[in-house]
Amino acid sequence: MITLQTVILIYLILLNLTGFSIMGIDKRRARKHIWRISERALFLTAVLGGSVGTLAGMYTFRHKTKHWYFVIGMPLILTLQVGIAVYVLF
């Protein structure tokens, strides 16, 4: 039987892999001057639980690192999520 913790862990792993991937995909599209992933979608992925992957992708691919709202927003989202998790779990 699959536990709730397992489902949550799988969800977070998949969402963080998605966040990391879409940062790389958007960076590649930016270089090729083709259709881009919206900033709203990037932030939504982070807010839904993919903040670690999105933040890692941001610095791995050096993407959106000159935009203050990403440089401040992504770590802020991660901090809030960690705070909520600590509050809920303890």
C-alpha positions, 0 to 999 in steps of 0.5 A: 500500500502506498502511503500519503508520504510516498505520494507527496515525495513522488509529487515533489520529485516530479515537480522539481524535475519539471522545474529544473527542466523547464528552466533549461528548455526556456534558456535554450528557446531564448538562445534560439529566439523561439516561443518561450515558456511564460514567467508565470508558468515558471513561478507557478511551477515553483509555487506548486512545490518545484521551487528547489528544482526551479532555483537549481535550474535558474543557476545551472543554466544561468537563466533569469538571474538578472531579473530581480523578481526571480533572484528574490522571488524564487528563494522567497518561495522556497523559504516560505515552503520550508517554513510551512512544512516545518510548521505543519510537520512539527 
